[in-house]
Structure formats: structure tokens, C-alpha cells
Amino acid sequence: MAAYNPASIEPKWQKYWHDNNTFATESTSSRPKYYVLDMFPYPSGEGLHVGHPEGYTATDIVARYKGACGFNVMHPMGWDAFGLPAEQYAIKTDTHPSVVTRKNIERFKAQLQAIGFSYDWQRQVDTTDPQYYRWTQWIFTLLCDTWFDDAQSRGRPINELIEELDTGKRKPANGVQWQTMSDTEKRRLLEGYRLAYQIEAPVNWCPALGTVLANEEVIDGRSEVGGFPVERRPMRQWMLRITAYARRLLDGLDALEWSESLKLMQSNWIGQSRGAKVRFTVGNSTLEVFTTRPDTLFGATYMVLAPEHPLVSMTAGPHSSVPETWPADTPMVWRGEPPAASPQIAVQAYQQTTASRSERQRQEDTRKTGVFIGLHAVNPVNGDRIPIFISDYVLAGYGTGAIMAVPAHDERDFEFAKKFQLPIRPVVRRADHAEAEMPLVDPGVACHSPWIDGLPTDEAKARMCQLLEEKQLGESQTTYRIRDWLFSRQRYWGEPFPIVHLADGTTVALAESELPLLLPEMSDFKPTQTMEPPLSKSPAWRDVYVRLIGTGASPRAVVVAAGTPGAVAARRELNTMPQWAGSCWYYLRYLDPHNTETFCDKAIEKYWLSSPAGVDLYVGGAEHAVLHLLYSRFWHHVLFDRGYVSSPEPFRRLINQGLILGEAEYTLFSDASGNSVSIDDVDPNWTSQPGADGKIRFISRRRSDGAELYASSVDADAVERRGDVAVLKSAPEIRVDARYFKMSKSRGNVVNPDEVIRDYGADALRLFEMFMGPLEQVKPWSMTGVEGVYRFLGRVWRHIAGTPDFPSRVVVERDGRCYRQGLELNNADALVAREERQSILRPLHRTIRKVTQDIERLSFNTAISAMMEFNNLLGKPKTLDCGQMLSFVRLLEPFAPHLAEELHVLLTGEAVHGSVSRQPWPSYDEALCVADAVDLPVQINGKLAGHVMMEAGVADAEVLEMALADDHIRSRLAGRAIKKHVYVKGRMLNLVVPG
């Protein structure tokens, strides 16, 4: 047999799997289901690097294993293909984004198929396919058609709200009689309830990208994509009312099999706070604030509003709340920097300054800035008049956008009060009466607070909430840090909103028969450099006539020709949906990807997402811990409330794979004379400076004498690893610095999987991806490691298939006779073959057990180690039993499927039809997993004296006798009497003797 050659084996089996639909999934089955899901990739033009297949390989192993265990396995793949990167590249190359996207998908798919993943490609989805985003648009219309009933804590159809308003069961919030409202007024009222709504909001506008960005897409005032400057501007935007589901999203985490760290990230993002909403009076109006410390109300000495607060939204004219002149005795420090001539000028100037800063920047900045707005509020508990400021450390979207400031017990308020010379009034003391340093933020005992003096903090909070409610000054309240989801993008390459705007200013969703609403074909899809989206450049698409069907309060729109009876002029929504939209529900479309009547058949959905509920295993990067996962859960909750899915949560078990870093980069330091210096003697505080060639180089100093040292890169071939340290091969006494960095084009450390497959094969790539270490840990790449697993696969081939210099030793027993390569063995050789089969039996069963258990707990690296250990045993016997080798090959198949397929055919004969992936998983006998002999270490006074072989399960009383019967152990005892012995069953015997 020829030597192991993955280049000839792997393409053959990939073609076989494709031609035979080997991994096609039954939509429903009497078998138990197992849904294993990858976070589908964004198909960039650069293709995969070796970090991408890590999670995909893990899910592929599980999918193949579960299929062998009798499960009906769903293991699909698709493309999250809308978004900014494709559009930016299309603009740069003057190519339509659809062309760019199609080309990128073809590249990604070819790379994934070359790695041998067992995806059911018939279920492939693409978020840019109109037959896919038709249902994304449909779900958006469902969000428009849903309102959240706080009393029932669930989303309900908008028609049920209309029915309650019609019957008088529910009163409109604006106090107007529902029956007296016009259809326009009713539609405006309902917009305040819908889960999808529009609002004028300050947003992160990026002029270079021509779009609004979410807070999470802005880093240090610049766009995450491209690094362009971002500024804050007001704009009318679509929002999704995710805050209505905050409590549900928080409570739902408890039932999920996610890591505690991941749950904590989502919990912190949702950010539950319990406290009180308190009403302060400002002139003839009321100003509400939320506080988590109502027990400190008597210590409030000023108030702070967000610069965007409605009270200061108009800073000039007859309707402005901000006065034209400063109140008497207003300190100069309160009037802005430099001091402004009036409150209106001061507020306007401050608002302009903060408009360019993102919320993240404002939260991270520790400097306290602000201006007095010229108004005072009345503290409801003591009647004090306290000044009102605006400051950017208060955010419009959190609570009410206003805070009561208690500088004695809050660090931010304390710093602000010191800067602006405001009173600091302690109202909490330490429980032990010791003097406290201000600000005292820890719990204590209420003081200088007549209503609650002497009460511990927790009791004081509860009592104050009770009193506020009794006196109608406020009420207990729970708030959440999470904001409603900004859902608009001013770009071309995204899902069009199925919405039209009517002349009366209201919006209406398109009827289902109008979906999908396609993007118009446009040659000029570049941003407008204004706040008008690119779709505004297509007036033929933008301006339409519609006929309204259904109720006047909540109609749907059908596009009709001008002049059609009942037709009214309308304008399409010109924004597009964000990239997150398509990824919120793709796991559902995989289940029924070709259904033209609904996004997923109910019976199919119920089979896959109930018993147990949700996706059984979801694997992806931790970078999606908040946005994608939170958004998907929100959409799923709405679909569950509306009866379209059977499980309350989408993803039951979630695992984040660790990052794969580039190969080690080695740095050697030398002094001015060129003498190498070991890294032990180099100051760890490196600095950088441009070298003579213009490149950055690092410098440091020698620890021993302070001499300046200069860094240079060292090739990996010149370095030898010794445990955790790296040394020069030519001078082992010199240690070099070894560091690992995230793969990136700029560092030049990206490893292309195509090249690994070319040189070592896909099975070696898969195996090394899993062998590097635990799935969830960060790990460095190593081509030396790839070579190691490639040699292991070669040895497996050599042992089972044979090579020109090493014939196959596999023996087949039929009808009591043994055959090797078709020739019958003589009686003596047959006896040897049976004895050798028996010698492999126990190790094989232990390996089956180990691999089985390790796959179940996703410990793939230790499963591979177990197979390597077993393979080492196969070099010793003169014969190998065919049945045992088939079991070993079956174990290997999830990890190295191409090699396993080829060996399976060799072992069973070319005439045998079918894939090894369709063979059942081997079972193990627990009794055979126990070793038949134990090599027991024997110590004397804690030091190893030798080993004694004994049968497994020998009685404890016999162990000492057998040790003392051993000649070597007796010689080491040298006649000394044994004072006592300690036996750890099956592991160690320690004999205690005099000195």
C-alpha cells in the first residue's frame, strides 16, 4: 500500500459526501434530535484564517459523534452577508455589493468544504437573499404589530390593544377619548406602544461612512469599521423596544447552560437597578429622577440633567424653559468655561461641546464639567431649593436623564460638588460611629434625615420608598441600564424596511403580500455625505401610491398604481436595517429553508427546538456575548409570545471558543557591542523609536548596570524551547523573549488554512485545531504542532493500511479461520493473532470510553491524546484484529474523517457501500476498562524504591506480601523492620522504616 497521502484521499471523499448528500438532515424523525450550531460567518474577501475553523471543527466532531449515537443531527451553515465591510469594499472598487458578496461566499464555502465539515449544504442560508430577508422583513412587521403588556409580562398583538381601547378597558395615556380620535391620532397613539417605533434621538453619526452607528460600534470617538471620526447628531431613527423585555431577558439567563462569565456580561449589560422615582418641582412643572439611594434624599444639594434632557431641549425663544438672565448671586464658576453672558448661551455652548462625544466617552471620562441652567428645583422631603446643572456624566437614556446629587455619598457627585463649590451634607454615618472619610458610599446608618434617622441603609431605603408613596412624592421602581435598540442604518446594503410614510406623518407597515421588498438596482449607492440615506437617490423606488387595508388605526399598505381608487401618496422608508437583523433568527430558517409560506413550519420548529428546548449546542466567539446573543434572545422572546416558536429561549447550551494567536515571535536584546543579553537581565519596560531604516525598534536597559540594550527579531529556527522558556540554539545560556499576538494582516502573522491543507491535509489541520488545548482557552498556533499530528496520522495509516516497506498486519477472522491480505494463517500464527487481539482488548475499551466521555464534555485535546496512546500500542503486535481496527477508525472519524473513510474501505473491502460516518458508535464494556495488571510504585520513607507488578483487584492484605516478596524491594529494605505501611489502592505503597 502507498504511503499516507491526504492530497489524493481528501478530495475524493469530499466529492463522495457532496454527490451522495451524506450529511443531509431529516426535517423530522422518530429519532431524538440534536441541533449543533455555529455562529455563521461574515464572508469577507480575505477568506478564512486558521482561527476561524476552531469552533467549526469542534461542532463538526460533536455532530458526527451524535449522528453515530443515533441522533437526527442538524448541522447547517450560512452567511451573515449584509453590512458595512462589503459596501465599503464595493465603493472602493466600484463594484456592486451583491457581486462582492457572491464572490466572497463562494470563496468561504470552498474553504469550508476543503476542511471536510459535515454541513447539510442544502440548508445553506444567505441573509442577502430576498427569499431570506423576506422573512426578516416579516418579523419586523410582527414587531410593529406587537405591544408589551406589563401586567401579563408578554408581547401581545396590537389588535388586542385596540380592542381594549375600543371597549374602554384601557384608557389612552394622553387622556383623550379613544372614540373621538381620528385614524391619524390613533396611529400616533399606537406608535407609543409598538415594539418597533421611531424617535428623534441623538445618534452617533459617521460622515465618512455615511451612517449612524450603535454605541458598541464606536471606539474612542471613532468608528469600529475604518476608524473614522464620529459625532453626535439628532436624527429620526427606528428603535426596537428591547427594554420592555429587560426583566424577561435577565430572568431567562438562569435556565441557560452558559458560562457564568457570559451570563454576567449579559446581566451587566441589562443592568438592573432597584430604587425609587422621586418627583421634584421646578416652578409649575415636575421633574422626575430615579435614584438607587432614596435613603439619601435629605442629602441632595443639587440636581444634574443630561445635556439632551427635554427641559433644556429649547434654549431660546418664548417656549424655552432656560431663563434669559442669570439669577442674582450666581457664582462665576457655575456659568461655564469661559463664563457665559446668560444661561441660554451657557447651555447652548455646553450642548455643542458634548454633541461630538459618544456615551462611552462620556462614561469613561473622569473630568467633571457642566453649567448651571438658571433654574432651581424643590427637594420634596425638606423643601430646599437646589440648583439644576447639566453635565455629560448624566446620560439621557438611563433612568429619567436626571439625577439628584448627594455629594456626601457618591464619588462623581462629590467631585462635581468640589469643583462647583456646592454644599456637601452627610446623611449616612458608619454603623460603628467612627468618623468617615467623604464620600461615604458604603451602607451605614441614616442620620440628619428626620423620616428615617437611625435605620440601617437597607431598612432606610425600604422605609423611604414607603413614605414617598404614602405622601405621593414618588414610588418604588426598577430600572435597567439597557437602552432600546437603535435599528436604522443610512446605507444601501441592508434589508429595506417594509414601511411607508403617509402624508399625515404616520407610518404603516406593508402587507405580507408585498414582501419581499427588494432593494432597488442602483449604480450610485454611495453615501450622500448628508444625513439622507443612499436610497433617497432612487425616486422611482422611494415615491409610491398605496391603498390602506384593515383597520384605520392599524392598517397595512398595498402598493398600487397612481389613480387607483383609494390610493394615497406615500414615501418608502429610506433607511435600511442593521447587519444584526439577519443574524437574529437564522437558526430558525435553517430548519425549513425553502418554505415559501412561512419562515418555519410549526411542526418542524417544535421537533428541533423543544424536548430539550432550544439549540442543543451553540459555539462561537465571546465578542458576540452581548449584541448578537441579546438581540437574538429578544426576537425569540417576541416570537414565543406571539406563538410562532415553542421554546422561550433560542440557545440552551453555549460555548465560546478561545482565540488562536499567531506563532511565537522571538526577540533578542544585545548591548552596544553586539553582545547578546538574556531576557532575565532586560528591564521589562521597553520603549520604541524609529530605526535607521524607518522601522520601529525596541530598546531597554540591562538590569545589572543600566546599559542601553537594542532588540532584534530572531527566526524560530534559531530558537529552542526548553519547557516554558526559549533559548538560542547557538548559545543556550541566552534566553530570548517569546510573545504571541492576535493574527492580523498588519503583523503578517496570519496563517492561511489553504496552505496548511496543501502541505499537511485537512485532517491534520482539524486535528491540530483541537489538540492545541482546551476549546475555551486562548492558544498559540504552531506549524511544528501541525507536523506532529500529521506524523500521528501517518503512523495510523502505516499500522492499518501498511506502506511499501511495512505491509499491513490486519487479520480478519471468519468461520474460525484467520486471514491476512487474503491468505489464511497457519495454526501457530492464528493462535498468536488471537492472543494479540486479547492483549489489545482492554486498551481499546479504555480508549473508547475515554474518547466518548471527552467528546461529551468537549475535551477534544485529551480525546486525541488517548487515541495517540492507543496508536502507540499498535506498533508492537505482529497482527492487528480487523474488528478492533474498525472500532478505532470509528473513534477517529469525527476528528479525521477523510483518513477514517479511506481506512474503513480498506478494512471492509471496496465492495462495501456507505460512509463510515453512518456506522454506529462503538460501545465499551466497563469491566474491560479496568486494567488487568498494575505496575505499583513502592516507596521507602517517601522515596521511590521500585515497582511491583500485580493483578488488578488484588486484595489489600496481599499487596504488602507481594512487595516484600520482590527481590529488589527486599534489597532496598536491607533488613530494616517495617514500622507501618500506607497503601493508596492501585496507585502507591509507602513503607515506613527506621532512619
N, C-alpha and C positions, 0 to 999 in steps of 0.2 A: 504494500500500500504506500502511496506517495506521502510525503511529509505534510503536516498541517498547513493548509493554505487558505486563509479566510477569504482572499480575493476571488477564489473560484467557488467557495461554498456559499458565501453570504448572498450575493446577487441571485443565485439560483433559488434559494429558499424565500427571499423576499418576493420574487416573481410568483412562486408557488402560492404563498399566502394571499397575494393580490388576486391571482387568477381564480382561486378556489374560495374566495371570501371566507377564509379560515376563521376570522375573528368577528364575523357578523353576529349581532346580538338579536335574540328573540325579543320582541316588544313586550310580550307577557309570556309566562310559563308557569307550569306547576312546580318548577324548581324554586328554591329560595333565591332571592335577588341579592346582588352585591354591586353597588354603584361606586366606582372609584373614579375620581375626577381630578384632572389637572387644571390649574389656573391657566386658561388659554392665553397664548402669547399675542403681543402686538407684533405683526410681521414687518420688521424693519428691513431696510435694504442691505444691511450688513450681514444678515443671516445669524445663525447660532454661533455662540462660542461654547466652550466645554462646560461653562457654569450652567447653561440652560438645561441640558439633559439630566441633571442630577435628580430633580424631582420627578421628571418624566420616567426615568429608569426605575425609581422606587415604586411608582404606581404601576408600572408595567409588570414588575415582579409580583406585586400583590394581585393584579388582575389575572395573570397566568396561573398563579397558585390557587386562587379562589375558583377559577374555572376547572382546574384539575380536581378540586374538592367537591365538585358537583353543583356549584352556584351558577346561576344565569348572570353573567358579568356584563355590566355596562361600562365601557372604557372608550369614550369618544374624544375627539379633538376638533378644534375650530380656531377661528381667527377674530381677534378684537381689533378690527381693521380701520375704523374711523379714527380721526384725531389729528392733532396739530402736526406731528412729525411728518406724516405723509403729505399733508398740504404744504408745509414749508418746503419740502424737497420738490414737490411738484411746481411750486412757484419759482424756485431756484433754477430748475431745469426746463421750465416752460413745457411741462408735460401734465396732462390731466391726472388728478389724484387717483382716478379709477384705474388708469393704466399702471401707475406706480404700484398701487395696492395689489393688483392682479399678479404682477411680476414678482412682488415680494412674497406673496402667498405661495406661488409655485416654487420659489427657492426654499422657503421654510419647509414646505411639505416634502420636497425631495430629500432634504437633510434628515427630517424625522423618519422617513421611510428607510433611509440608508442605515439608521441605527437599529431598525428591526422592532419598532414598537407595535404592540398588538392592538392598534386602534381599529375601530369599526369605521372605516373611511366613508361608508355610505351615510353616516350620520353627521358628516362634516357641516359646520355652520360658519357663516361669514357675516359679521354684523353690517357690512355694506351691501349685502344682497337685498334688493327690495322685498323679496319674499320672506326675509328675516325681519327687516325693520318695519315691515307692515305691522307686525305684532308688537314691536317696541312702541310704535305709534298707538296701537290699540290699547296697550297698557297705560300709556299717558292719558288717553281719553277716559280710561277707567279711573285714574287718579282724579281727573276733573269731575268725574261723576260720583266721587266718594267724599263723605264728610266724617269726621271723627266725633262720635258720641261719647263725651266724657263720662256720662252716667253709666253707660254699658261698657266703656273702655274698648271700643271696637269701631272699625270703619263701617259705615252704612251707605246704601245708595242715596243719592241726592233727592230722588223722588220721595223717599220716606221722610226726609226733612220737609219737603214741600207739603206733604200730606199733613204733618204735624202743624205747620204754619196755616194751612187751609182750615183745619178743624179748630184752631185756637189752642191746641195742646201746648204749643210752643209760641212764645211771643218774640217778634223781631227785636234784636238788640238795640236798634235805633229808636224804639218806642213808637214807630209809625204802624198804623194798622195795615196788616198784610193785604187784606182785601181791597184797600184803597190805592195800593201801589200800581203803577204802570208796569208793563213787562220789563221795560228797561230798568226801572227801580228794583224790581225783584231780582233781575240778573245781577245787578250790582251788589245787592244784599247777599246773594248766594255765593258770590266770589269770596266773601269773608269767611265762608265755611269750607270751601272746596280744598282738597289736599294739594291741588295744583292751582296756583294763583299768581297774579302779577303785583309787583310793588315797586315804587320808586325807592331805590336803595343806593347808598354809597358802595361802589364796587371797585375792584382792582382792575383798572384799565391799562392795557399794554399797547401803546400806539404802534410799536414795531410789529407786533403780532396781530394787531387789529382786533383784539378780543378781550373779553372780561375773563379774569382768572379767579378760581377759588382761592381762599386764604392758603390752603395747603400747597398751591402751585406757585406761591410767591416766597422766595427765599432772600432775606436781606434786601428787600425792596426791588428785587429783580425776578423776572420770570424763570421758572424752573427749566423751561424749554428755551434755549438760546441765550439766557442771561441778560434780557433786555430790561430797561428801566420800567417800573410800574408806578402808576399814580392813582390816587383815589378820585373818583368822579361819581356824581349821581346819575343813575340810569334806570329806566323801567325794565325790570327783569322778571323772568319766570322763576318762581320758587316752588319747592315741594315741602309740604308741612310735616317734615320728619319729626319736629319737636312734639307733635301730638302723640307720637309713638315712643317717646323717650322712656317712659316708665316700663312699657312692654319690652322694649329692646334691652333695658337694663335687667329686668327680671328674667328674661329668656336666657341670659348667659349661664344661669345656674345649671340648666339641664344639658349644656353642651360639653362634649368631650374635647375641650380645647385646653391649651396650656394656661396655667394661672397667669403668666405674664401677658399673654394675649388678651385674656379676659380683662385684666387690669387696664390695658391700653384702651379697650373699648369703654370700660366703665369710667375711666378718667375723661375720655372724650365726651361721653354723655354728661358727666359731671353733675350729679345730683346734689342739691343743697337744700337743707330744711331751715326755715326761719319764719319771718313774718313780713307781710306787706303793710307798710305804715303810710298814713295819709298826712302830709304836711300841707299847710295852707300858704299860698302865695297870692296876696291881695284877695281877689274874689274867686280865685280858682284853687284847685287841689293838685298837689304834686305827690305822686306815689313813689315810694322807694322800697326796695327789697333788702332785708338785712338778715344775715345768719346769726346776728348777736342782738336780738331785741332787748336783752338784759342790759345793754349799754346805752339805751336811748337817752338817759339823763346826762350822758357824757357827750352827746352830739353838739359840736360847737360851730359847724359849718356844713354846707352841702356841696356836692360836686355833680355836675351833669356831663354827659358825653358831649363833645362839640357838635354832634349831629342831633341832639335832643330836640323834639318838636318845640319846646319852649323858646329855643334860640334859632329856630329854622328861618325866621324872618327877622332880620336885624335892622331894617329900615322901613319907613313908611308908616301909615296910620295904624296898620294891624300888627306892628311889631310889639312884642312883649318887652323887649330890651329898651330901657329909657334912653333919651337923647342926651341926658346930662348925668354927671356923677353925683351921687348923694353927698351931702355935706360930710366933711371929715373922712372921705375915702382915702386910705393910705396910698401913697405913690406906688408901693410895691405890688399893690393889687391891680394896677392899671395896665399891665403888660410891659413888654420889653421891646423898644423904649415905651415909656408911659404914653398912652393914647389920650386924645382930647375928649373922648366920650366913650361910654360903654358900648355903643353900637360899633364905633370904629375899632375898639379893642377886640370885641367878639369876632368881627369880620376878619381882622388880621390873624387872629389865632386859628380860626377855622381854615383859612387859606394855608397856613403853615402845616396844619395836621392833615390836610386833604391828601398830601402826597405820601403819607405813611400808612403802611399796612397795619392791620390789627396785631399781627405777630410782632412787628417792630415796636408798636406801642406797648405791648405787654412786656417785652424784653428790656425796654429802656428803663433804667432806674432813676433817671433825672426826673424831677417833678417840675412841671410847667403848668401855667394856667392863668386865667384872668377872671376878675370879679365881673359879673354881668349887670351889676347895678340894682339887683333885687335881693330881698330878704325873704326867708320862709319862717313860719312859726312852728317850733317844736311842739307837737301835740301833747307831750307829757308834762311839760313845765312852762309852756307859753313863751319861751325865749325866742327872740328874733335872731336868726343866724344867717350870715351872708351866703350867697349862692355863687359858686365858681363854675367855670367849665375847665376841664383838663382831659388830656388824651389818655390818662391811665384808666378812665372810665369808658367802657365800650357800650355803644348803643344797643347791641344785640343781647347783652347779658342783663337779666332781671328787667328793670324798667329803664335802664340807661341813666339812672340817677342813684346816688348813694348818700346816706347820712354819714358824716365823717366824725369818727370818735378817735382823735389822735392819741389819747392815753392808752388805747388798746388795739391799735392797728399800725403796722410799720409804715405802710405807704402814707396813711393819713398823718402819722407823726412827722415824717419827713416834709410833707406838704405844709403842715402847720408851722413847723420851724421856719421854713423858707418865707412864708407869707405872714408870720408873726400873729398867728391865730391862737386862741385860748386852748389849753390842754387840761382837761378836767377828768381826773381819775374817778371811776365809778365801780372798780373791781379791785379788791385787795387780795393779798395772799392769804391762804387759809391759816397759816401759822403766824399771822400778824407781822411777819418780818417785812422790812422796807423793800419795796420792789423797784427795780430799775425800769424806767419808762422806755418804750411802751411795754406794758404787761399784756401779752397776747394769750397767755395760758389761762385755763379756767381758775377760778378762785371763789371769792365770796362777794356778793353785791354790797356796795357802800355808796353813800351820798345819793341814794336812789330811793326816795320815800316809799314807793309802792312795793319794793322788793328787798329792802335792806336786810342783810344777814342771811340771805338764801344762797346756797351754793349755785354755781353757774347753771347747771342743767335744770335745777328746780326754778331758778330765776327766769330762764328762758321760757319755760312752760307757763309760769305764772304771768309773765308779761304778755304772752300771746293771749292768754285767757282774759286778762284785763283789757287789752286792746279791743278784743271782740265785744266784751261787755259794754265798753264805752263807745263802741262804733268808731274807733280810731284806726282800725286795721284788722287783720285776720292772719291766722297761720297759713303758710304757703310753702309748697315745694317747688323749686325752680331747677332748671337744667342748663348746663353750660352749652350744650349742643345748640347750633343755630339751624334755622330752616335752610334747606339745600338750594344753593344758587344753581339754577338749571338752564341757563342760557349761554350760548356762545355766539359771538359775532363773526362766524366763519362760514365758509361754504361747505366743507367736507364733514358733514354730520347729518343726523336724521332731521328732516324738516318737521316742524311742529304741525300736527293736524288741526290747526286753529285758524279761524278767520276773525278779523276785527271789523265790527259794524260801525256805521256812521255815528251811532249814539255813544260810542266809546266802550261798548261791552264786547266781550269775546264769546265765540261759540265754537265748540268742537265739531269737526267734520263727522258726518255719518259714517258708519262702518263700511258702507258700500263704496266710499271714496278712498279707501285705503288699499294699497299703499299710496301715499302722496310722495311722488318721485321728486328728486332734485331736478331742477331744470338743466338742460345741457348749456353750459356757458364756456366760452373761450376765455373770458376775462373773469376769473374767480378770485382775483387778488383782493386783499383788504382795501377798503376805501380810504383809509387814513383819517376817516371821520368816525363818528360813532354809529354810522349807518352800516349795517351788515352787507356783505357782497351780494346777497340775494336781491337787494334793492336795485341792482343793475339789470334785472330782468322784469321789466314792467308787464310783459305779456303773461308771465307766471304770477307776478305779485298781485295784479288787479283783476278781480273776478266778480261774477254775479252769483249769488246763492239764493236758494229757496230754503226757508226755515221749516223744519218738520218737528212734530212733537209739541210739547207744552211751550207756551210763551215764556215761562220763567226759566225753563231749561231745555231749549230746543237743540237740535243738531242741524248742521248745514249740508246741503247738497249743491254742488256747483252746477249751474245751468247757463244756458246761452242768454245773452242780453236780450231783453224783450220778452222773456218767458213770464207768463202771469205769476205774480207774487215774488218775482226776483228783486233782490236789493243789492246794491253795490257793496263790496267788501274788499278788504285787503288781507292777503295772507300774512301770517307771522313770518318775519324775515330772519329771526334768529334761528339757530339750529341747536340740537341737543348736545350735551357734553359727551365725551367718549365713554363716561361711566354708564350711560343709558343702556347700551347694548350688552354690557357685561353684567347687568343686574339680574338677568333672567336666562342667560344662555344655557345653563344646566337643565332648564325645563325644555327648551327646544330640542336638545339632543334626544330626548325621549321619543319625540314624534316629529322629526324634522321636515317631513314632506306633507304634513297635514295642511290643507288649504281652507279648512272650515273653522279651525280654532288653533290656538298656539300649542295646545297639547290635549290629546284625548283624556278624559277624566279617568277612565279605567286604567289606561297606561300609566298616568301620573300616580294613581293610587297604588299600583303594583310596585313602582320604583321608589316612592317617597313615603311609604308607610310600612310599618312592621319589619324592621325598625324604621322610625321616622327619619326622613332626610337622606342626603348623600352620605354613604357609609364611610367614605374616606376622601377628604379633600386635601390636596397638597399644593403648596405654593409659597411664595416669598413673604417674609414678615413685613415688607414695605406696604402690603395691602391690608395690614391689620385693622386700619380704621376705615379708610374711604370705601373701597370696593366691598368689603365684608359688611360694613354697616349699611351701605346703600342697598345691597342685595337683600339683607335681612329685612329692611324696611319695606321694599317692594313685595317680598314674600309674605310679610305680615298682612299687607293690604289684600293680596290675592287670597290669602287664607280667610280673612274676614268676609270677603265677597264670595267665598265658596268655590274658588277655582283651583285650589290646591288642598291636599288633605293633611298636611303637616304644618305645625305653626312655625317651624324653623327649617331653613334650607340645608344647612350643613351640620350633621351630627358630630362628626369627628374631623378635626382639622390639625394638620401638621405643617409646620414651617421648615423647609429645608434650609440648611446653613449655606452661607456664602462660600463659593470656591474662589480662593485667591490665586494670583499668578504664582509662578515658580519663585523660589527664593532668589533674592537679589543680594549679592555679596559685596561688601565694602571693606577695603583695606586702608589703614592710615599709615602714613610714612612721615618722618621728620624732614627737615630741610636738606639733610644729607642723603635722603633717599632710603634710610634705614626703616624697615617695617616695624610697626609698633602693635603689640597685641591689644585687642579691643578692651581688655581688662584695665589697661593703663591709659585709656582715652576718656576724657571728660564727656559725659553723655549729652551735654548741652552743645549741640552742633550749631554752627551758623553757616550761612551760604553767601557766596559772592561770585560774580561773573569771572570766568577764567579768560585766558588769552584768546581762546577760540570762540568766546562769546557764550559758551555753555556755563550753566550754573555748577559750581563745585562746592563741596562742603569742607569746612575747616573746623578744627577743635584744638584742644591743648592736652599735653601729656599731664596726667595727674601727678606724677612723681616730681617733675621740675617745672611745669608750666610752659614748656616749649611748644611752639605752634606746630600743628600737625595738619596734613593735607590728605583728603580722601581720594580714592580711585576705585573704579569698579573692577571686580575680579570675575573671570569666567568660572562657571560652575565646574568645568573640567579641572581647574587648578585647585579645587577645594575638596576636602574630605570631611564627611560628617562623622563625628565621634559622640554618640549619644545626642545630647541637646546642644552641643557646640559644633562650630565649623572651624577647621584649621587649614592652613596652607599645606598642600601635599609636599611641597619642596622644603617647608620649614614648619613641622608640626607644632613647634612651641609657640607659633604665632596664630592667635585666634583672630578670625575676621568676623565682622558684623553680618548677620543674616536676617533679612526682613522680608515680609510678604505684603503685597499690595493688591488692592482690588483690580481685577482685569479692566483695562481701558486702552483705547487706541492711543491716547496721549503718552502712556508709559511704554507702549509697544510690547505689552506682556499678554496680549490676547492669544489664546490657543484655539485654532480652528478645528472643530471635530472632523471636518472632511479630511484634514491631513493626518489625524490620528487613525482614522479608519483606513486611509490609503496605506499607511505603514504597518498597522498592527491589527486592523479589523474592528468591526463594530462590537463584537463580543468582548474584546479586550477593553474597549472604551467603556462599555456598560459595566463590566466587572470592576474596573478601577474606580469609576464614579462611586460605586457602593463600598469599595474596600478601603477607601481613604480614611474613614472614621464614621462615628455615629451620624445619622442622617441630619440631625438638627444642629450639628456643630459647624463652626467655620473651619475650613480645611484648605491647605495649600495644594496646588497642582504639582505633579512631579512626573516628567516623562520617564524617569527611571522606574517609578512605580508602575507605569503602563507596561514597560518592558517586562517587569516581574510577573504581572498577571498574564501577559502574553506567553511567557515561558510555561506558566502553570497550565494554560490551555493546550500548549504544545505537548506537555507531558501526559495530559489526559488522552489526547489523540494517540500518542505513542503507545500508551498502555492498552488502549482498547482497539484502535484500528490497526496499530502497527505502522512501521516505517520500513523503507527498503533494507535497513541494517538491523531492524528489530521486529521480527514477524509477530503478528497478533497471537496472543496466548489465550484468547477466549475459547472456552469449551462449552459446547451445547450438549445437554443430556436429554436423550429421547428413548423411551421404551427400555430404560435401564442401561443404555449404552451411551458412551461419551464420544463426541466428535469434535475435532479441531480442524478448522479450514476444510470441512467436508470429509476428513479422514477419521476413521474410527480408531480410538486409542486402545492399546493393549490393556490387559487386566491390571498390570502394575501401574501404568500411567493413569488409568482410570481411577484406581484407588487413591493415588496421590491427588488427583483433581478433586475427589470428594473430600479428602482431608483438608485441602487448602480452601475449599468452599466453606467448610465448617469454621476454619480459622478467621475468615473474613466476616462471618455471620454477625457476631456481636458488634464489631466496629461499625458495620453497615447499619444496624438498627440504631446504634447510638447516634450515628450521623443523621439518619432520617429524623429521629426525634429532635436533635439539635437544630437542624435546618427548619423543620416545621415550626418549632416554637419560636425561633428567631424571626422568621418571616411574620408570624402573628404579631410580634412586638416591634416590628420594623427594624430589627437589629441585623441589617444585611451584612455588615462587615464581619460579624462573628459567625454568621452562617457560611460565608465564603471561607473563613479560616477553617471551619470544621470540614468543608469539602476538600480543602487543600491537605489537611492532615490525613483524611481518608485516602486521597490520591497517592500520598507518600507510601501508604501501605501496599499499594498495588504493584510497586516495583519489585517486591520481594518474592511472591509466589511464582512458580513456573507456569501455572494456569490460572485463568480467571473465569468464574462462572458467568454465563451469559445472562441469566436471570438477575443475578446480583448487579451486573453492569447496567442492565436496563433500569434497575431501580436508581442507581447512581446517576445515570443520564437523565432520568426524570427529575431528580433533585436539581440538576444543573440547568435544566431548560429555562426556568424563569430568568436566570441570570445571563446565560449564554445560549440563546435559543437556536442560533444558526448551527453551532457546533453540535448541540444536542439533537437537532433534526437529522444531521448527517450521520451521527453515530447510531441513532435509533434505526435508520435504514440499514446500516451495515450490520447491526446486531440481529435484525428481524428478517432481512432479505429484501431485495429490491422489489419483489412482487407484492409486499405488504403495502396496502394503500392507507393513507391518512397521515396526519401530523402527530408528532409526539405530544403536542400541546393538547390533544384530545384524549390522551391516555390518563387514567386515574392517578391520583397522588398516592405514592407508596405508603403503606401503613407500617407501624413498628410495634413490636412486642415488648412491653415494659420489662418483662422478665429477662429478655435478651439484651436489654440496655445496661444490665448490671455486669460489671467486669467479672470474668471467670477466674482471674488471678489478680493479686495485689502485690505490688513491689513496695513493701512497707519500709519507710525510713526509720532507723533506730538511732536514738541519741543516747549519749552517756553524759550526764550532767549538762544537758542542753546543747552539746556539740555533736554533730553528725559522726556516727561511728561506722555506719554501713547500712545495707539494705537486706531484707529477708523476703523472699518470695513465698506467698502462701495463698491458699484458695480464698476466693471471695466468700464472705459469710462465715468464716471460721469463728468458732466460739471465742469470746473474750478470754476465757480461762486458759485457752490453748495458745494464745498469742505469745505470752511470756515464755512458755515452754519452747516454742519453736524458735524464738530469738536466742534463748540460751543454748539451744542445740546447734546453732550456727558456729562453725569453727572461727570465722573472722571476728564475730562479736565476742566469743569467749576469750580470744587472744587480747582484744582491746580491754576487757574487764581485768585481765591479769590477776585473777583470783580474788578480786575485791568483792565483798558481800554487798548484795543489793539491799539498800535501806527501804526504798519504795520505788514504785514504777507508776508512770502516768500514761494511759493509753487513750488516744483520740481515735475513735473507731475508723478503721480503714485509711487513716492518714498519717499517724505518727505514734511511736512508742519511745518514751523517755525513761532511762534507767538512772536512778539517783544512787551514787556510791560515795564512800568517804573520799575526801581530797584526792 
